[in-house]
């Protein structure tokens, strides 16, 4: 079963008016007993100080049913737009004019194209992927903004952004495929030459030479650089800001078997296979998404069965993985989606509450938790409030040009947009 696969009810999506907002004392926050990290040491008054404390022994990222309860903000009602299928992810172009949603429907995977900047996102068209691609999951844009890469489980589609925007011609540029199965999320190197794709089914990371594929064809020898075998359930992938390191999550079996992996990007690009793995660390129960702070110092991971957002010291992950865990923030039920906002000061976490969706007794709503990352690293109460979401908020992203956050509600068949929260 996929990391956040669901079966169950399609609920009526939440709707609301678009309003600008800033996080402040207006949030009502109630933390469940035992749901926060230990009280901070006096030296932990700042994130930099907290990052140097030997706190690993006092933190637990084990499986948990504890959650942090936080009241919703009346001023944070999102705009909700329906899509024709089940959206997994949303990405916006850097000019803020367009957004693309990866959608899985009855006829397979497709891309929903939205026009931005004039009120609510407006669905302009849908573009089907190849018939062999039965779904559409994680996405990323190349840094030059010209290509959209979509992990489509059977392979990764590469599409032309200009063709998606104007609707003329065939948007499909090519397909990246190898022996890896269950392609789920994708990242590209800083120079747009290489693509890194997580293989959930085979528990690996696939590496492709995208530049070679564009020059000589996607079936050319050397396009599929190699596969790094990691562990069962490889899903999340993120690059360090300097492009030198890759972080990958593997959720493993149910229970405390999840890991976060540190991979040398240059070695992976050179086909080093397992030789590119620098370190691995325990990452709670079913870690599924990963994001890196803009300064590269902290690696954030959502751990679904731990009901937590985990913070790891990037330096300690390489030097002493057993002591890399720096903070455990209890979130809502079964967090999946993760995005950093406000220059890394805010973490947005999608509380999927799969227990409710699967009919197993969960009773909390689906929400997006707004978390103060500095407070989290200082071991202070960090959940500032929540934004209402549809059913199964599977992934989140930030549209920096328009100052908006996007949520893909997989089981509601909707995407939603709300103003990016600000700390303080």
Secondary structure by P-SEA (a helix, b strand, c coil): ccccccccccccbbbbbbbbbbbcccbbbbbcccccccccccccccaaaaaacccccccccccccbbbbbbbbccbbbbbbbcccccccccccccccbbbbbbbccccbbbbbbbcccccccccccccccccccccccccccccccbbbbbcccbbbbbbaaaaaacccccccccccccccccccccccccccbbbbbbccccbbbbbaaaaaaaccccccccccbbbbbcccccbbbbcccccbbbbbbbcccccccbbbbbcaaaaaaccccccccccccccccccbbbbcccccbbbbbbccccbbbbbcaaaaaccccccccccccccccccbbbbcccccbbbbbbccccccccccccccbbbbbbcaaaaaacccccccccccccccccccccccccbbbbbbccccbbbbbcccccc
